Amino acid sequence: MKLSMSFTDEEVDRYARHLVLREIGGAGQQALKRASVLVVGAGGLGAPAALYLAAAGVGRIGLVDPDTVALSNLQRQVIYTEADIGHLKAEAAAARLAGLNAQLTIEPLPFALTAANAPEVMDGYDLILDGTDDFAVRLIVSDACVAAGKTLVSGALGRWSGQIGVFAGRPCYRCFLGEAPPQAETCSEVGVVGALAGVIGSMMALEAIKLITGAGEPLSGRLLIYDSLAAQMRTVRVTPDEACPACGGAKT
């Protein structure tokens, strides 16, 4: 899909705060307008991430999620309202993004991402954001990104802490995680503070904006860990796993 690279008067007004930023400017805003981003999971992390991507002017946004909106989602999934309860998340989120920025192409994809369909679903998108809460799905997303040579922005939540990383080739997310934990805790079991989803989801959008515009230094090969109870952050480097079945050894 070809997008016009000229800015209308409305766009100049809408993106004025970006256009005067030295690190973004006109060229960066054009890059955002050209960009296509797939958000896997329109939940606690995908909701704020998608909102800020749309607000930033990312030209094409895909939303993958098979679930419907539940009342318990509204504690942290700020893209939805009570009127959306019972509706498909992908479609409700797409409608909200279209209402926020009608200039964009928003693609609701109301189905589960699997190892079989991931390559086709991801095809045509420049960047992948994963905000799912299922380790098996996260590994499917990571493996598909490695196979397709796509950069992955991955986020995760748990109780009062969150993490975000950028994986472009080696190391990949599987290098960090290994295999899916057999008895992984979920937010529904242990809880999560709602505002934390906004913090980490917004940071995912910020990393995406940096990657698209070339601003600053992205978290490539690094993991940022935020402890909200202690109000502390630390960054650790992810070590490539030579035995990783996705990106290691013979795979390179």
Helices and strands as residue ranges (DSSP letters): H 9-14, H 16-19, H 25-34, E 36-40, H 46-56, E 60-64, G 71-75, G 82-84, H 89-100, E 105-109, H 118-122, E 127-130, H 135-148, E 151-158, E 161-167, H 173-177, H 187-190, H 194-213, E 222-227, E 232-237, G 249-251
